[in-house]
Amino acid sequence: MPRVLCAGHVNWDVTLRVDSLPEPDGETTVSSRVAGGGGSASNVAVGLSDLGVDSSILGSVGDDEHGRLAREQLGERGVDCRHVVTAPEGETTRKYVVVEPSGEVMMLGCPGANEAFIAADVSEGTLRELDHLHLTSQRPETATRLAERAGELGVTVSFDPGRRIGDRAYGTALSAVDYLFLNDREAALALDAFDLNEQTLVLKHGPDGAEVRVDGERIAHPGYPIDAVDTTGAGDAFAAGFVAARVAGDDFERALAVANACGALVSRVPGARTDLSWKQVDAFLGE
């Protein structure tokens, strides 16, 4: 079984479904409220575990009930949480996810302990046993050191820096990874600001599918037409599908097809996670 470590945020999410996003000084009705574990690294780790990958996570939580629950939920989904650090100070990071009827989301974040971990919190022995390291949003120095350590051991590295790529000094980290995941907005910022000729770019186009750009070649997949209910976590499910396919030895064309199927499956249900399976993915692929 392939082994993948996901490094990044472990959060506690509160998802609010609303009738509409209100105008300034306006009001709207919350039709449902659901709380549970979240964070990009956590979501990817859960998706990988669902797809039969030996999945573990490096991250940090506060010494509080939300942190204990987030860790417990990851363990219940088969994720190895031995590298989740409990910070003695600070609360587990909370995110409020506001979802409108179209499925589009808006995030409200509270500061917390989700970046208290450092690269030294995972041993060289653990890194040596990996087939792949997947990084998500975190402190630039932590991402850089993790990518460098993995690269020195011949472990492939992917990075999904997320919406903060425009305001964090990720340049050195980006140059140290093999795969870089970006949506359209992030790509517009990154391709203008950084030299990314050495990386394999995995570009997510939402309902228009996705593409891989590598060695001057472009491989594209159109995605799957669905009625989105909630796009929270769709990018994380996409990354889980892509990484799971690649560590299994699949080519880029199939990896994109699997990734788009996973993103679509999550988008069809409320919340950032769903129960992924190869049976569901194969149904999307017509196999």
N, C-alpha and C positions, 0 to 999 in steps of 0.2 A: 504494500500500500504506500503510495507517495506521501511524503511529509511536507507540510507547508506551515510556516509561522507567519501570522499576521501581526504587524506592529502598528499601534495607533490608539485611537480613542475608545474607551469603554465608558459609555454614558448611561444615564437614566432618562428615557424619553417619555414625555406626556404628549399624546397626539389628540388634537382637538379638531373635530370635523365641524365646519361651519356652513351656514347657508350661503354666505358670501363674505368677501373681505370688506369691512366697513370703510367708508370714507373718513377723513379726519373729523373727530368729534361725533362719529357715528356709532352705531351699535349693531351687532349681529347675534344670531342665536347659535349656541353650541349644540349640535345634534347628538354628539357622542364624545366621550372622553375615555381614552385607554392609556394606561401606563405600563411601561416595560423596558427591558434592557435595549440599548441602542449604541450608536457610534459606528463609524464606517468599518474599522478593523473588526469589531465584534460581528457586524452583519456579514462581512465577507467570510470570517471564520466559521460562522454557522452555516452559510451556504456551502462552503467547501466540505464541511462535515456531512451535510445532507447528501452530497454527491460522492461520498465514499473516500474522501481524502482524510488522512490523519492530520487533523487541524489543531493548532495551538495558537495562543495569543499572548503578546507582550503588551501590557498597558498598565494603567493605574486607576485606582478608585479611592474614595475617602473611607475612613473608618466609621461607616454609618450603615443604616438599614438599606439604603438604595444601592450602595456598593455590594453588600452581601447578596442582595437579591439579583443584581446584574450578574455577579459571578455564578450564583446558583443556576440561573437560567442558561448561561453558557454551558455549564457542566451538564445540564439536562439534555442539551442538544449535541453532546458528544465532543465539545471543545475542551482541550487540555488547558487549564487555567493556572498551572504552576508558576507561570511568569507574569501573573497579574499582581502588581505591587499595591499594597495598602499604604497610602500616605498617612502619616500620623497627624498631619494638619490639613485642613481643607475638606470640603464636602465633595462627594461624588458629583461630577458635572451633570447638570440637568439641561435638557433641550426641550423646548415647547415647539411642537410641529403643528402648524395650522394648515389644514387641508380644505380647499374649496371644492365645490361639486365637480369641476372639470378634472380633478385629480392633481392639480398643481399645488405646490407646497410653499410655505414660508416658515423659516426657522427663527426661533428666539432662543438665544443661549445664555445660560448663567455660568459665570466663571466657577471653576472647580479643579479637581485634582487629576484630570485626565491626561496631563502632560508631566506628571511627577516622575515617570519612569525615565531611565537613561539606558544607553546602549549596553553598559556593563551589567545590566540586570539579566542578560541572557549570556550563558557561557559559550566558550568556543566549541566545547563538545556538543552542545545542542545545535549550534549553527552548522557544524560539520555533518550532522546527520540529516540535514534538510535537503529536500529536492528543490525548494523554492522559498524565497522570502518576499512577502507582499507588504509594502509600506503604505500607510494612509496618512492623513494630516497629523502632524506632530511638530515638535520643535526642530528647526532646520539642522542643528548640530547633532541631534539624536538620529535623524534620518540619514544624514551623511555618514556618520560613524557606522551605523548598522549596515548600510549599503557597501561601504568600504570593507568591513570585516567579512561580509558574505562573499564579496567578489574575490577577496584574497583566498577564500576556500573553494572557489569554483562554483558557488551557489548562485543561480540566476535570481535576479531581483526585479520586481515590478513596483511602481509607485503611482498612487492615485492621490495627488496633493490636495484635490478638492478646491472649493471656492476661494480659499485664502492664498492661492498661488500668486495673486497679484500684489499681496502686501507682506509676504514673507521671503526671506533671502534663501530661496531653495536652489540657487544656481549650482552650487557644488554638489548637492544631493542629486539633482537631475542628471548631472554628467556621470554619476557613478552607478546608474541603474541600466537595466537592459530593456525594460518595457515601461512606457509612460502612458497612463490613462488620462485622457482629457475630454471634457465635453466641449461644445462649440465655443462657449464664452471663455473657458479656460485656455483653449487652444489659441484663440485670438491674442490673449495676453502672452502666453508662453512662447509662441512661435516668433513673436515680435521682440521679445526680451532676451531669449536664450538661444545658444547654438545647440541644436538638437539633432545634428546630422548623424550621430553615433547611436541614437536610441531607436528602438522600434516603437513607433507611435500607434497607440490604439485610440482612435477618435470616435467618441460616442455622439451620434446625431439624433438622439431621442427617437421620435416616431419614424424618422427617416433612416434608421438602421445604424450601421457603424462601419468603420474601415480600419485596415492596418496599412501603415506606410513604412516600408523597410527597404533599404538598399535601392532607393529610387523607384520602387514598385508599389502599386496600390492594389490592395485586395479589399473588396467591398461586399457587404451583405445588406439587403434592403430592410431587414427587420420583419416584424409580423404585425398585421393590422389588428388592433385590439381596442376595446373601450376601456380606457384607463380609469380606475377608481381612486388610486392613490400612488403617486410616483415616488413616495418616500422609499429609499433603499433600492430603487431600481438600478442605479449605477453600481451599488455594492453587489447586488445579485449578478449583474453583468460581469463584474470583475471576477467573482467566484466561478462563474461558468467558464470564462476565458482561461483562468489559471488552471482549473480542474482539467480542461481539455488539453492544455499544453503539457502539463506534467504527465498526462496519460499518453503523450506522444502524438497527439492530433496536429494536423497542419493548420495554418492560419484560417483557411476558409471554413473548416469545420469548427474551429475555436470561436470564430465570430458567430456562426449559426447557433452554437450552444449558448454563448453569452447573451445574444439577443433573446433567445427563448427564456433564459432565466430572468432577465430584466422584465420581459412581458409577463411572466408568471407572477412576479411580485407586484407589478402594476395593476393586476386585475383584482387584488384584494386589499383591504385596509391594512395599514401598518408597514413597517420596514422589513419584515421577515415573513416568509411563508415556508411551508414544508416542500422543499425542492426534492425532486427525484429524477433519476435517469429515465424512468418510465414516462414522466410528464414531459421531459425535454425531448425525448424521442418522438412523442406524439406531435409536438410542434414541428419537428424536423421531417415528419412523415415517414418515420422509420419503424 
